[in-house]
Amino acid sequence: MIRISSLFFLAAASLALATPALAKTTIAGAENLCKAEVKKQHSPKSLKVDKEETKATNSAFIYIVKIKGSDDANAKVRCTVDRESSAIALALAE
């Protein structure tokens, strides 16, 4: 009896600790969502996600997207994707 309940406890603990891995949005999926949203809102000539600036928290993925506008002006956009709802928030990055 004690062996079964301790096994159950360990299984429940591992699932609780793995919760961020079970989030609906993956890092690749979130990146694609960001690219699509930046293209839709800014209509850039080109864009590139800065892989070194990519961050992941328990609740969101955060990307810095470098864009070049139609007038050849460069800008950086911070894209935040909620892991659960896939909601996207864009803001100019510095």
PyMOL Python script that loads the backbone (N, CA, C, O; Angstrom):
from pymol import cmd

cmd.read_pdbstr("""\
ATOM      1  N   MET A   1       0.817  -1.199   0.000  1.00  0.00           N
ATOM      2  CA  MET A   1       0.000   0.000   0.000  1.00  0.00           C
ATOM      3  C   MET A   1       0.857   1.257   0.000  1.00  0.00           C
ATOM      4  O   MET A   1       0.594   2.193  -0.755  1.00  0.00           O
ATOM      5  N   ILE A   2       1.878   1.277   0.845  1.00  0.00           N
ATOM      6  CA  ILE A   2       2.753   2.446   0.905  1.00  0.00           C
ATOM      7  C   ILE A   2       3.510   2.596  -0.402  1.00  0.00           C
ATOM      8  O   ILE A   2       3.744   3.718  -0.851  1.00  0.00           O
ATOM      9  N   ARG A   3       3.892   1.501  -1.014  1.00  0.00           N
ATOM     10  CA  ARG A   3       4.644   1.553  -2.266  1.00  0.00           C
ATOM     11  C   ARG A   3       3.789   2.149  -3.378  1.00  0.00           C
ATOM     12  O   ARG A   3       4.289   2.948  -4.171  1.00  0.00           O
ATOM     13  N   ILE A   4       2.520   1.782  -3.456  1.00  0.00           N
ATOM     14  CA  ILE A   4       1.630   2.293  -4.501  1.00  0.00           C
ATOM     15  C   ILE A   4       1.361   3.784  -4.298  1.00  0.00           C
ATOM     16  O   ILE A   4       1.382   4.548  -5.263  1.00  0.00           O
ATOM     17  N   SER A   5       1.113   4.201  -3.073  1.00  0.00           N
ATOM     18  CA  SER A   5       0.827   5.617  -2.849  1.00  0.00           C
ATOM     19  C   SER A   5       2.059   6.480  -3.089  1.00  0.00           C
ATOM     20  O   SER A   5       1.926   7.605  -3.570  1.00  0.00           O
ATOM     21  N   SER A   6       3.250   5.990  -2.770  1.00  0.00           N
ATOM     22  CA  SER A   6       4.452   6.772  -3.045  1.00  0.00           C
ATOM     23  C   SER A   6       4.718   6.832  -4.538  1.00  0.00           C
ATOM     24  O   SER A   6       5.221   7.839  -5.038  1.00  0.00           O
ATOM     25  N   LEU A   7       4.384   5.763  -5.260  1.00  0.00           N
ATOM     26  CA  LEU A   7       4.523   5.764  -6.717  1.00  0.00           C
ATOM     27  C   LEU A   7       3.550   6.768  -7.333  1.00  0.00           C
ATOM     28  O   LEU A   7       3.900   7.502  -8.257  1.00  0.00           O
ATOM     29  N   PHE A   8       2.324   6.788  -6.810  1.00  0.00           N
ATOM     30  CA  PHE A   8       1.331   7.746  -7.264  1.00  0.00           C
ATOM     31  C   PHE A   8       1.794   9.177  -6.997  1.00  0.00           C
ATOM     32  O   PHE A   8       1.641  10.048  -7.853  1.00  0.00           O
ATOM     33  N   PHE A   9       2.354   9.420  -5.826  1.00  0.00           N
ATOM     34  CA  PHE A   9       2.855  10.741  -5.462  1.00  0.00           C
ATOM     35  C   PHE A   9       3.971  11.185  -6.414  1.00  0.00           C
ATOM     36  O   PHE A   9       3.979  12.327  -6.872  1.00  0.00           O
ATOM     37  N   LEU A  10       4.906  10.287  -6.708  1.00  0.00           N
ATOM     38  CA  LEU A  10       6.003  10.630  -7.630  1.00  0.00           C
ATOM     39  C   LEU A  10       5.478  10.932  -9.033  1.00  0.00           C
ATOM     40  O   LEU A  10       5.956  11.859  -9.686  1.00  0.00           O
ATOM     41  N   ALA A  11       4.506  10.163  -9.496  1.00  0.00           N
ATOM     42  CA  ALA A  11       3.928  10.406 -10.817  1.00  0.00           C
ATOM     43  C   ALA A  11       3.218  11.755 -10.851  1.00  0.00           C
ATOM     44  O   ALA A  11       3.355  12.500 -11.821  1.00  0.00           O
ATOM     45  N   ALA A  12       2.464  12.075  -9.809  1.00  0.00           N
ATOM     46  CA  ALA A  12       1.765  13.364  -9.747  1.00  0.00           C
ATOM     47  C   ALA A  12       2.749  14.526  -9.674  1.00  0.00           C
ATOM     48  O   ALA A  12       2.524  15.564 -10.297  1.00  0.00           O
ATOM     49  N   ALA A  13       3.832  14.365  -8.925  1.00  0.00           N
ATOM     50  CA  ALA A  13       4.848  15.417  -8.814  1.00  0.00           C
ATOM     51  C   ALA A  13       5.527  15.647 -10.153  1.00  0.00           C
ATOM     52  O   ALA A  13       5.786  16.793 -10.519  1.00  0.00           O
ATOM     53  N   SER A  14       5.819  14.589 -10.887  1.00  0.00           N
ATOM     54  CA  SER A  14       6.483  14.768 -12.184  1.00  0.00           C
ATOM     55  C   SER A  14       5.566  15.467 -13.177  1.00  0.00           C
ATOM     56  O   SER A  14       6.033  16.278 -13.977  1.00  0.00           O
ATOM     57  N   LEU A  15       4.270  15.170 -13.143  1.00  0.00           N
ATOM     58  CA  LEU A  15       3.330  15.878 -14.014  1.00  0.00           C
ATOM     59  C   LEU A  15       3.205  17.348 -13.645  1.00  0.00           C
ATOM     60  O   LEU A  15       3.117  18.211 -14.519  1.00  0.00           O
ATOM     61  N   ALA A  16       3.197  17.626 -12.362  1.00  0.00           N
ATOM     62  CA  ALA A  16       3.099  19.026 -11.914  1.00  0.00           C
ATOM     63  C   ALA A  16       4.325  19.826 -12.335  1.00  0.00           C
ATOM     64  O   ALA A  16       4.204  20.993 -12.706  1.00  0.00           O
ATOM     65  N   LEU A  17       5.492  19.215 -12.281  1.00  0.00           N
ATOM     66  CA  LEU A  17       6.715  19.913 -12.674  1.00  0.00           C
ATOM     67  C   LEU A  17       6.842  20.031 -14.191  1.00  0.00           C
ATOM     68  O   LEU A  17       7.564  20.897 -14.686  1.00  0.00           O
ATOM     69  N   ALA A  18       6.156  19.179 -14.920  1.00  0.00           N
ATOM     70  CA  ALA A  18       6.238  19.202 -16.383  1.00  0.00           C
ATOM     71  C   ALA A  18       5.173  20.096 -17.003  1.00  0.00           C
ATOM     72  O   ALA A  18       5.066  20.132 -18.228  1.00  0.00           O
ATOM     73  N   THR A  19       4.402  20.801 -16.236  1.00  0.00           N
ATOM     74  CA  THR A  19       3.313  21.628 -16.749  1.00  0.00           C
ATOM     75  C   THR A  19       3.748  22.600 -17.842  1.00  0.00           C
ATOM     76  O   THR A  19       3.049  22.700 -18.851  1.00  0.00           O
ATOM     77  N   PRO A  20       4.881  23.336 -17.701  1.00  0.00           N
ATOM     78  CA  PRO A  20       5.265  24.231 -18.802  1.00  0.00           C
ATOM     79  C   PRO A  20       5.505  23.491 -20.110  1.00  0.00           C
ATOM     80  O   PRO A  20       5.270  24.048 -21.182  1.00  0.00           O
ATOM     81  N   ALA A  21       5.963  22.257 -20.044  1.00  0.00           N
ATOM     82  CA  ALA A  21       6.199  21.494 -21.260  1.00  0.00           C
ATOM     83  C   ALA A  21       4.889  21.072 -21.910  1.00  0.00           C
ATOM     84  O   ALA A  21       4.873  20.748 -23.097  1.00  0.00           O
ATOM     85  N   LEU A  22       3.799  21.069 -21.169  1.00  0.00           N
ATOM     86  CA  LEU A  22       2.512  20.676 -21.708  1.00  0.00           C
ATOM     87  C   LEU A  22       1.708  21.862 -22.239  1.00  0.00           C
ATOM     88  O   LEU A  22       0.544  21.705 -22.608  1.00  0.00           O
ATOM     89  N   ALA A  23       2.308  23.021 -22.279  1.00  0.00           N
ATOM     90  CA  ALA A  23       1.604  24.214 -22.761  1.00  0.00           C
ATOM     91  C   ALA A  23       1.184  24.017 -24.212  1.00  0.00           C
ATOM     92  O   ALA A  23       1.809  23.253 -24.947  1.00  0.00           O
ATOM     93  N   LYS A  24       0.141  24.698 -24.612  1.00  0.00           N
ATOM     94  CA  LYS A  24      -0.429  24.522 -25.941  1.00  0.00           C
ATOM     95  C   LYS A  24       0.486  25.027 -27.051  1.00  0.00           C
ATOM     96  O   LYS A  24       0.576  24.397 -28.105  1.00  0.00           O
ATOM     97  N   THR A  25       1.155  26.133 -26.839  1.00  0.00           N
ATOM     98  CA  THR A  25       1.976  26.758 -27.871  1.00  0.00           C
ATOM     99  C   THR A  25       3.424  26.322 -27.740  1.00  0.00           C
ATOM    100  O   THR A  25       4.008  26.409 -26.659  1.00  0.00           O
ATOM    101  N   THR A  26       4.007  25.854 -28.839  1.00  0.00           N
ATOM    102  CA  THR A  26       5.416  25.464 -28.844  1.00  0.00           C
ATOM    103  C   THR A  26       6.268  26.671 -29.220  1.00  0.00           C
ATOM    104  O   THR A  26       5.748  27.686 -29.684  1.00  0.00           O
ATOM    105  N   ILE A  27       7.568  26.558 -29.018  1.00  0.00           N
ATOM    106  CA  ILE A  27       8.463  27.670 -29.333  1.00  0.00           C
ATOM    107  C   ILE A  27       8.483  27.948 -30.841  1.00  0.00           C
ATOM    108  O   ILE A  27       8.524  29.105 -31.258  1.00  0.00           O
ATOM    109  N   ALA A  28       8.456  26.900 -31.646  1.00  0.00           N
ATOM    110  CA  ALA A  28       8.435  27.087 -33.106  1.00  0.00           C
ATOM    111  C   ALA A  28       7.094  27.652 -33.558  1.00  0.00           C
ATOM    112  O   ALA A  28       7.045  28.518 -34.431  1.00  0.00           O
ATOM    113  N   GLY A  29       6.012  27.166 -32.969  1.00  0.00           N
ATOM    114  CA  GLY A  29       4.690  27.678 -33.316  1.00  0.00           C
ATOM    115  C   GLY A  29       4.538  29.138 -32.931  1.00  0.00           C
ATOM    116  O   GLY A  29       3.955  29.927 -33.675  1.00  0.00           O
ATOM    117  N   ALA A  30       5.065  29.497 -31.763  1.00  0.00           N
ATOM    118  CA  ALA A  30       4.999  30.890 -31.314  1.00  0.00           C
ATOM    119  C   ALA A  30       5.810  31.792 -32.237  1.00  0.00           C
ATOM    120  O   ALA A  30       5.395  32.911 -32.538  1.00  0.00           O
ATOM    121  N   GLU A  31       6.955  31.312 -32.683  1.00  0.00           N
ATOM    122  CA  GLU A  31       7.781  32.106 -33.609  1.00  0.00           C
ATOM    123  C   GLU A  31       7.016  32.359 -34.904  1.00  0.00           C
ATOM    124  O   GLU A  31       7.034  33.473 -35.427  1.00  0.00           O
ATOM    125  N   ASN A  32       6.345  31.334 -35.423  1.00  0.00           N
ATOM    126  CA  ASN A  32       5.561  31.498 -36.654  1.00  0.00           C
ATOM    127  C   ASN A  32       4.401  32.467 -36.447  1.00  0.00           C
ATOM    128  O   ASN A  32       4.088  33.260 -37.335  1.00  0.00           O
ATOM    129  N   LEU A  33       3.763  32.407 -35.282  1.00  0.00           N
ATOM    130  CA  LEU A  33       2.698  33.369 -34.975  1.00  0.00           C
ATOM    131  C   LEU A  33       3.232  34.794 -34.973  1.00  0.00           C
ATOM    132  O   LEU A  33       2.592  35.708 -35.494  1.00  0.00           O
ATOM    133  N   CYS A  34       4.419  34.978 -34.377  1.00  0.00           N
ATOM    134  CA  CYS A  34       5.037  36.313 -34.335  1.00  0.00           C
ATOM    135  C   CYS A  34       5.336  36.828 -35.736  1.00  0.00           C
ATOM    136  O   CYS A  34       5.019  37.969 -36.071  1.00  0.00           O
ATOM    137  N   LYS A  35       5.941  35.987 -36.539  1.00  0.00           N
ATOM    138  CA  LYS A  35       6.277  36.401 -37.906  1.00  0.00           C
ATOM    139  C   LYS A  35       5.017  36.819 -38.674  1.00  0.00           C
ATOM    140  O   LYS A  35       5.014  37.838 -39.365  1.00  0.00           O
ATOM    141  N   ALA A  36       3.967  36.036 -38.550  1.00  0.00           N
ATOM    142  CA  ALA A  36       2.724  36.344 -39.257  1.00  0.00           C
ATOM    143  C   ALA A  36       2.121  37.656 -38.768  1.00  0.00           C
ATOM    144  O   ALA A  36       1.645  38.457 -39.572  1.00  0.00           O
ATOM    145  N   GLU A  37       2.138  37.880 -37.457  1.00  0.00           N
ATOM    146  CA  GLU A  37       1.561  39.105 -36.902  1.00  0.00           C
ATOM    147  C   GLU A  37       2.384  40.342 -37.289  1.00  0.00           C
ATOM    148  O   GLU A  37       1.819  41.392 -37.597  1.00  0.00           O
ATOM    149  N   VAL A  38       3.711  40.219 -37.272  1.00  0.00           N
ATOM    150  CA  VAL A  38       4.567  41.344 -37.672  1.00  0.00           C
ATOM    151  C   VAL A  38       4.339  41.666 -39.150  1.00  0.00           C
ATOM    152  O   VAL A  38       4.251  42.837 -39.521  1.00  0.00           O
ATOM    153  N   LYS A  39       4.244  40.641 -39.989  1.00  0.00           N
ATOM    154  CA  LYS A  39       3.984  40.872 -41.413  1.00  0.00           C
ATOM    155  C   LYS A  39       2.641  41.558 -41.617  1.00  0.00           C
ATOM    156  O   LYS A  39       2.505  42.439 -42.466  1.00  0.00           O
ATOM    157  N   LYS A  40       1.658  41.150 -40.839  1.00  0.00           N
ATOM    158  CA  LYS A  40       0.314  41.712 -40.971  1.00  0.00           C
ATOM    159  C   LYS A  40       0.263  43.177 -40.532  1.00  0.00           C
ATOM    160  O   LYS A  40      -0.383  43.997 -41.185  1.00  0.00           O
ATOM    161  N   GLN A  41       0.938  43.508 -39.434  1.00  0.00           N
ATOM    162  CA  GLN A  41       0.840  44.872 -38.888  1.00  0.00           C
ATOM    163  C   GLN A  41       1.838  45.848 -39.488  1.00  0.00           C
ATOM    164  O   GLN A  41       1.534  47.035 -39.606  1.00  0.00           O
ATOM    165  N   HIS A  42       3.026  45.380 -39.872  1.00  0.00           N
ATOM    166  CA  HIS A  42       4.077  46.301 -40.316  1.00  0.00           C
ATOM    167  C   HIS A  42       4.425  46.194 -41.796  1.00  0.00           C
ATOM    168  O   HIS A  42       5.107  47.077 -42.317  1.00  0.00           O
ATOM    169  N   SER A  43       3.994  45.171 -42.481  1.00  0.00           N
ATOM    170  CA  SER A  43       4.312  44.942 -43.898  1.00  0.00           C
ATOM    171  C   SER A  43       5.792  45.186 -44.204  1.00  0.00           C
ATOM    172  O   SER A  43       6.108  46.015 -45.056  1.00  0.00           O
ATOM    173  N   PRO A  44       6.699  44.484 -43.530  1.00  0.00           N
ATOM    174  CA  PRO A  44       8.125  44.728 -43.751  1.00  0.00           C
ATOM    175  C   PRO A  44       8.619  44.147 -45.069  1.00  0.00           C
ATOM    176  O   PRO A  44       8.046  43.205 -45.616  1.00  0.00           O
ATOM    177  N   LYS A  45       9.692  44.737 -45.552  1.00  0.00           N
ATOM    178  CA  LYS A  45      10.377  44.210 -46.727  1.00  0.00           C
ATOM    179  C   LYS A  45      11.036  42.875 -46.368  1.00  0.00           C
ATOM    180  O   LYS A  45      11.018  41.919 -47.145  1.00  0.00           O
ATOM    181  N   SER A  46      11.615  42.843 -45.170  1.00  0.00           N
ATOM    182  CA  SER A  46      12.228  41.613 -44.667  1.00  0.00           C
ATOM    183  C   SER A  46      12.134  41.604 -43.145  1.00  0.00           C
ATOM    184  O   SER A  46      11.992  42.648 -42.507  1.00  0.00           O
ATOM    185  N   LEU A  47      12.218  40.400 -42.577  1.00  0.00           N
ATOM    186  CA  LEU A  47      12.220  40.272 -41.120  1.00  0.00           C
ATOM    187  C   LEU A  47      13.063  39.082 -40.724  1.00  0.00           C
ATOM    188  O   LEU A  47      13.227  38.126 -41.482  1.00  0.00           O
ATOM    189  N   LYS A  48      13.597  39.163 -39.509  1.00  0.00           N
ATOM    190  CA  LYS A  48      14.432  38.094 -38.982  1.00  0.00           C
ATOM    191  C   LYS A  48      14.259  38.051 -37.473  1.00  0.00           C
ATOM    192  O   LYS A  48      14.332  39.081 -36.803  1.00  0.00           O
ATOM    193  N   VAL A  49      14.027  36.848 -36.936  1.00  0.00           N
ATOM    194  CA  VAL A  49      13.915  36.674 -35.487  1.00  0.00           C
ATOM    195  C   VAL A  49      15.321  36.526 -34.927  1.00  0.00           C
ATOM    196  O   VAL A  49      16.098  35.690 -35.389  1.00  0.00           O
ATOM    197  N   ASP A  50      15.641  37.338 -33.931  1.00  0.00           N
ATOM    198  CA  ASP A  50      16.946  37.275 -33.273  1.00  0.00           C
ATOM    199  C   ASP A  50      16.926  36.112 -32.287  1.00  0.00           C
ATOM    200  O   ASP A  50      16.369  36.230 -31.195  1.00  0.00           O
ATOM    201  N   LYS A  51      17.531  34.991 -32.668  1.00  0.00           N
ATOM    202  CA  LYS A  51      17.506  33.772 -31.854  1.00  0.00           C
ATOM    203  C   LYS A  51      18.191  33.966 -30.502  1.00  0.00           C
ATOM    204  O   LYS A  51      17.785  33.349 -29.517  1.00  0.00           O
ATOM    205  N   GLU A  52      19.203  34.796 -30.439  1.00  0.00           N
ATOM    206  CA  GLU A  52      19.924  35.013 -29.183  1.00  0.00           C
ATOM    207  C   GLU A  52      19.100  35.800 -28.172  1.00  0.00           C
ATOM    208  O   GLU A  52      19.346  35.708 -26.969  1.00  0.00           O
ATOM    209  N   GLU A  53      18.132  36.567 -28.644  1.00  0.00           N
ATOM    210  CA  GLU A  53      17.289  37.378 -27.764  1.00  0.00           C
ATOM    211  C   GLU A  53      15.999  36.668 -27.361  1.00  0.00           C
ATOM    212  O   GLU A  53      15.228  37.195 -26.558  1.00  0.00           O
ATOM    213  N   THR A  54      15.757  35.480 -27.910  1.00  0.00           N
ATOM    214  CA  THR A  54      14.538  34.744 -27.599  1.00  0.00           C
ATOM    215  C   THR A  54      14.555  34.290 -26.151  1.00  0.00           C
ATOM    216  O   THR A  54      15.548  33.755 -25.657  1.00  0.00           O
ATOM    217  N   LYS A  55      13.417  34.520 -25.473  1.00  0.00           N
ATOM    218  CA  LYS A  55      13.292  34.125 -24.068  1.00  0.00           C
ATOM    219  C   LYS A  55      12.005  33.330 -23.896  1.00  0.00           C
ATOM    220  O   LYS A  55      11.024  33.547 -24.607  1.00  0.00           O
ATOM    221  N   ALA A  56      12.026  32.407 -22.940  1.00  0.00           N
ATOM    222  CA  ALA A  56      10.832  31.634 -22.605  1.00  0.00           C
ATOM    223  C   ALA A  56      10.623  31.691 -21.100  1.00  0.00           C
ATOM    224  O   ALA A  56      11.550  31.462 -20.324  1.00  0.00           O
ATOM    225  N   THR A  57       9.409  31.996 -20.703  1.00  0.00           N
ATOM    226  CA  THR A  57       9.039  31.956 -19.292  1.00  0.00           C
ATOM    227  C   THR A  57       7.951  30.894 -19.145  1.00  0.00           C
ATOM    228  O   THR A  57       7.545  30.268 -20.124  1.00  0.00           O
ATOM    229  N   ASN A  58       7.493  30.703 -17.933  1.00  0.00           N
ATOM    230  CA  ASN A  58       6.422  29.725 -17.719  1.00  0.00           C
ATOM    231  C   ASN A  58       5.127  30.131 -18.409  1.00  0.00           C
ATOM    232  O   ASN A  58       4.290  29.278 -18.707  1.00  0.00           O
ATOM    233  N   SER A  59       4.955  31.413 -18.663  1.00  0.00           N
ATOM    234  CA  SER A  59       3.693  31.872 -19.226  1.00  0.00           C
ATOM    235  C   SER A  59       3.783  32.422 -20.651  1.00  0.00           C
ATOM    236  O   SER A  59       2.752  32.585 -21.304  1.00  0.00           O
ATOM    237  N   ALA A  60       4.999  32.713 -21.155  1.00  0.00           N
ATOM    238  CA  ALA A  60       5.086  33.351 -22.466  1.00  0.00           C
ATOM    239  C   ALA A  60       6.420  33.074 -23.158  1.00  0.00           C
ATOM    240  O   ALA A  60       7.416  32.720 -22.526  1.00  0.00           O
ATOM    241  N   PHE A  61       6.400  33.247 -24.477  1.00  0.00           N
ATOM    242  CA  PHE A  61       7.614  33.277 -25.289  1.00  0.00           C
ATOM    243  C   PHE A  61       7.815  34.727 -25.702  1.00  0.00           C
ATOM    244  O   PHE A  61       6.855  35.415 -26.049  1.00  0.00           O
ATOM    245  N   ILE A  62       9.068  35.196 -25.666  1.00  0.00           N
ATOM    246  CA  ILE A  62       9.359  36.592 -26.020  1.00  0.00           C
ATOM    247  C   ILE A  62      10.429  36.591 -27.114  1.00  0.00           C
ATOM    248  O   ILE A  62      11.505  36.016 -26.950  1.00  0.00           O
ATOM    249  N   TYR A  63      10.116  37.237 -28.214  1.00  0.00           N
ATOM    250  CA  TYR A  63      11.020  37.302 -29.367  1.00  0.00           C
ATOM    251  C   TYR A  63      11.336  38.754 -29.692  1.00  0.00           C
ATOM    252  O   TYR A  63      10.519  39.648 -29.467  1.00  0.00           O
ATOM    253  N   ILE A  64      12.530  38.976 -30.223  1.00  0.00           N
ATOM    254  CA  ILE A  64      12.877  40.265 -30.820  1.00  0.00           C
ATOM    255  C   ILE A  64      12.961  40.015 -32.327  1.00  0.00           C
ATOM    256  O   ILE A  64      13.749  39.194 -32.796  1.00  0.00           O
ATOM    257  N   VAL A  65      12.139  40.735 -33.062  1.00  0.00           N
ATOM    258  CA  VAL A  65      12.088  40.576 -34.513  1.00  0.00           C
ATOM    259  C   VAL A  65      12.690  41.830 -35.143  1.00  0.00           C
ATOM    260  O   VAL A  65      12.223  42.944 -34.904  1.00  0.00           O
ATOM    261  N   LYS A  66      13.726  41.633 -35.946  1.00  0.00           N
ATOM    262  CA  LYS A  66      14.347  42.743 -36.666  1.00  0.00           C
ATOM    263  C   LYS A  66      13.642  42.872 -38.011  1.00  0.00           C
ATOM    264  O   LYS A  66      13.539  41.909 -38.771  1.00  0.00           O
ATOM    265  N   ILE A  67      13.156  44.084 -38.290  1.00  0.00           N
ATOM    266  CA  ILE A  67      12.446  44.298 -39.555  1.00  0.00           C
ATOM    267  C   ILE A  67      13.090  45.423 -40.355  1.00  0.00           C
ATOM    268  O   ILE A  67      13.701  46.341 -39.808  1.00  0.00           O
ATOM    269  N   LYS A  68      12.933  45.317 -41.651  1.00  0.00           N
ATOM    270  CA  LYS A  68      13.364  46.379 -42.566  1.00  0.00           C
ATOM    271  C   LYS A  68      12.121  46.814 -43.314  1.00  0.00           C
ATOM    272  O   LYS A  68      11.481  46.018 -44.001  1.00  0.00           O
ATOM    273  N   GLY A  69      11.788  48.080 -43.172  1.00  0.00           N
ATOM    274  CA  GLY A  69      10.586  48.618 -43.794  1.00  0.00           C
ATOM    275  C   GLY A  69      10.758  48.859 -45.279  1.00  0.00           C
ATOM    276  O   GLY A  69      11.852  48.703 -45.822  1.00  0.00           O
ATOM    277  N   SER A  70       9.683  49.235 -45.928  1.00  0.00           N
ATOM    278  CA  SER A  70       9.726  49.506 -47.368  1.00  0.00           C
ATOM    279  C   SER A  70      10.615  50.696 -47.695  1.00  0.00           C
ATOM    280  O   SER A  70      11.090  50.824 -48.824  1.00  0.00           O
ATOM    281  N   ASP A  71      10.847  51.585 -46.699  1.00  0.00           N
ATOM    282  CA  ASP A  71      11.739  52.730 -46.898  1.00  0.00           C
ATOM    283  C   ASP A  71      13.165  52.423 -46.441  1.00  0.00           C
ATOM    284  O   ASP A  71      13.965  53.339 -46.249  1.00  0.00           O
ATOM    285  N   ASP A  72      13.489  51.131 -46.267  1.00  0.00           N
ATOM    286  CA  ASP A  72      14.812  50.635 -45.837  1.00  0.00           C
ATOM    287  C   ASP A  72      15.191  51.063 -44.419  1.00  0.00           C
ATOM    288  O   ASP A  72      16.362  50.996 -44.045  1.00  0.00           O
ATOM    289  N   ALA A  73      14.210  51.503 -43.629  1.00  0.00           N
ATOM    290  CA  ALA A  73      14.475  51.838 -42.224  1.00  0.00           C
ATOM    291  C   ALA A  73      14.433  50.555 -41.393  1.00  0.00           C
ATOM    292  O   ALA A  73      13.550  49.714 -41.559  1.00  0.00           O
ATOM    293  N   ASN A  74      15.407  50.429 -40.498  1.00  0.00           N
ATOM    294  CA  ASN A  74      15.470  49.257 -39.633  1.00  0.00           C
ATOM    295  C   ASN A  74      14.763  49.536 -38.312  1.00  0.00           C
ATOM    296  O   ASN A  74      14.784  50.657 -37.804  1.00  0.00           O
ATOM    297  N   ALA A  75      14.136  48.496 -37.765  1.00  0.00           N
ATOM    298  CA  ALA A  75      13.469  48.609 -36.470  1.00  0.00           C
ATOM    299  C   ALA A  75      13.468  47.242 -35.798  1.00  0.00           C
ATOM    300  O   ALA A  75      13.654  46.213 -36.446  1.00  0.00           O
ATOM    301  N   LYS A  76      13.257  47.253 -34.491  1.00  0.00           N
ATOM    302  CA  LYS A  76      13.127  46.015 -33.733  1.00  0.00           C
ATOM    303  C   LYS A  76      11.758  46.011 -33.066  1.00  0.00           C
ATOM    304  O   LYS A  76      11.320  47.016 -32.507  1.00  0.00           O
ATOM    305  N   VAL A  77      11.097  44.871 -33.134  1.00  0.00           N
ATOM    306  CA  VAL A  77       9.778  44.710 -32.538  1.00  0.00           C
ATOM    307  C   VAL A  77       9.853  43.575 -31.520  1.00  0.00           C
ATOM    308  O   VAL A  77      10.371  42.497 -31.813  1.00  0.00           O
ATOM    309  N   ARG A  78       9.327  43.832 -30.317  1.00  0.00           N
ATOM    310  CA  ARG A  78       9.247  42.779 -29.299  1.00  0.00           C
ATOM    311  C   ARG A  78       7.893  42.102 -29.448  1.00  0.00           C
ATOM    312  O   ARG A  78       6.852  42.757 -29.405  1.00  0.00           O
ATOM    313  N   CYS A  79       7.915  40.799 -29.622  1.00  0.00           N
ATOM    314  CA  CYS A  79       6.697  40.013 -29.784  1.00  0.00           C
ATOM    315  C   CYS A  79       6.586  39.060 -28.594  1.00  0.00           C
ATOM    316  O   CYS A  79       7.501  38.280 -28.329  1.00  0.00           O
ATOM    317  N   THR A  80       5.475  39.128 -27.887  1.00  0.00           N
ATOM    318  CA  THR A  80       5.227  38.260 -26.741  1.00  0.00           C
ATOM    319  C   THR A  80       4.031  37.376 -27.061  1.00  0.00           C
ATOM    320  O   THR A  80       2.964  37.869 -27.428  1.00  0.00           O
ATOM    321  N   VAL A  81       4.215  36.066 -26.920  1.00  0.00           N
ATOM    322  CA  VAL A  81       3.144  35.106 -27.193  1.00  0.00           C
ATOM    323  C   VAL A  81       2.821  34.369 -25.899  1.00  0.00           C
ATOM    324  O   VAL A  81       3.695  33.751 -25.289  1.00  0.00           O
ATOM    325  N   ASP A  82       1.562  34.439 -25.488  1.00  0.00           N
ATOM    326  CA  ASP A  82       1.104  33.718 -24.298  1.00  0.00           C
ATOM    327  C   ASP A  82       1.078  32.220 -24.614  1.00  0.00           C
ATOM    328  O   ASP A  82       0.529  31.806 -25.636  1.00  0.00           O
ATOM    329  N   ARG A  83       1.669  31.420 -23.741  1.00  0.00           N
ATOM    330  CA  ARG A  83       1.775  29.986 -23.997  1.00  0.00           C
ATOM    331  C   ARG A  83       0.435  29.278 -23.970  1.00  0.00           C
ATOM    332  O   ARG A  83       0.244  28.312 -24.709  1.00  0.00           O
ATOM    333  N   GLU A  84      -0.492  29.721 -23.152  1.00  0.00           N
ATOM    334  CA  GLU A  84      -1.780  29.045 -23.023  1.00  0.00           C
ATOM    335  C   GLU A  84      -2.777  29.480 -24.091  1.00  0.00           C
ATOM    336  O   GLU A  84      -3.404  28.641 -24.737  1.00  0.00           O
ATOM    337  N   SER A  85      -2.923  30.778 -24.277  1.00  0.00           N
ATOM    338  CA  SER A  85      -3.961  31.286 -25.179  1.00  0.00           C
ATOM    339  C   SER A  85      -3.448  31.633 -26.578  1.00  0.00           C
ATOM    340  O   SER A  85      -4.250  31.878 -27.479  1.00  0.00           O
ATOM    341  N   SER A  86      -2.136  31.658 -26.774  1.00  0.00           N
ATOM    342  CA  SER A  86      -1.505  32.060 -28.040  1.00  0.00           C
ATOM    343  C   SER A  86      -1.798  33.513 -28.407  1.00  0.00           C
ATOM    344  O   SER A  86      -1.698  33.893 -29.574  1.00  0.00           O
ATOM    345  N   ALA A  87      -2.161  34.330 -27.409  1.00  0.00           N
ATOM    346  CA  ALA A  87      -2.382  35.755 -27.646  1.00  0.00           C
ATOM    347  C   ALA A  87      -1.042  36.422 -27.933  1.00  0.00           C
ATOM    348  O   ALA A  87      -0.027  36.100 -27.315  1.00  0.00           O
ATOM    349  N   ILE A  88      -1.055  37.354 -28.877  1.00  0.00           N
ATOM    350  CA  ILE A  88       0.180  38.011 -29.317  1.00  0.00           C
ATOM    351  C   ILE A  88       0.129  39.488 -28.966  1.00  0.00           C
ATOM    352  O   ILE A  88      -0.888  40.154 -29.162  1.00  0.00           O
ATOM    353  N   ALA A  89       1.252  39.994 -28.439  1.00  0.00           N
ATOM    354  CA  ALA A  89       1.383  41.418 -28.137  1.00  0.00           C
ATOM    355  C   ALA A  89       2.667  41.918 -28.794  1.00  0.00           C
ATOM    356  O   ALA A  89       3.737  41.346 -28.586  1.00  0.00           O
ATOM    357  N   LEU A  90       2.561  42.984 -29.585  1.00  0.00           N
ATOM    358  CA  LEU A  90       3.724  43.580 -30.244  1.00  0.00           C
ATOM    359  C   LEU A  90       4.013  44.947 -29.633  1.00  0.00           C
ATOM    360  O   LEU A  90       3.100  45.695 -29.282  1.00  0.00           O
ATOM    361  N   ALA A  91       5.308  45.257 -29.513  1.00  0.00           N
ATOM    362  CA  ALA A  91       5.745  46.576 -29.033  1.00  0.00           C
ATOM    363  C   ALA A  91       7.099  46.870 -29.655  1.00  0.00           C
ATOM    364  O   ALA A  91       7.863  45.950 -29.948  1.00  0.00           O
ATOM    365  N   LEU A  92       7.395  48.126 -29.855  1.00  0.00           N
ATOM    366  CA  LEU A  92       8.714  48.492 -30.379  1.00  0.00           C
ATOM    367  C   LEU A  92       9.759  48.189 -29.327  1.00  0.00           C
ATOM    368  O   LEU A  92       9.576  48.505 -28.151  1.00  0.00           O
ATOM    369  N   ALA A  93      10.858  47.574 -29.750  1.00  0.00           N
ATOM    370  CA  ALA A  93      11.960  47.240 -28.830  1.00  0.00           C
ATOM    371  C   ALA A  93      13.052  48.281 -28.991  1.00  0.00           C
ATOM    372  O   ALA A  93      13.173  48.926 -30.033  1.00  0.00           O
ATOM    373  N   GLU A  94      13.832  48.430 -27.958  1.00  0.00           N
ATOM    374  CA  GLU A  94      14.936  49.410 -28.001  1.00  0.00           C
ATOM    375  C   GLU A  94      16.241  48.728 -28.234  1.00  0.00           C
ATOM    376  O   GLU A  94      17.279  49.387 -28.301  1.00  0.00           O
TER     377      GLU A  94
END
""", "prot")
cmd.dss("prot")
cmd.show_as("cartoon", "prot")
cmd.util.cbc("prot")
cmd.orient("prot")
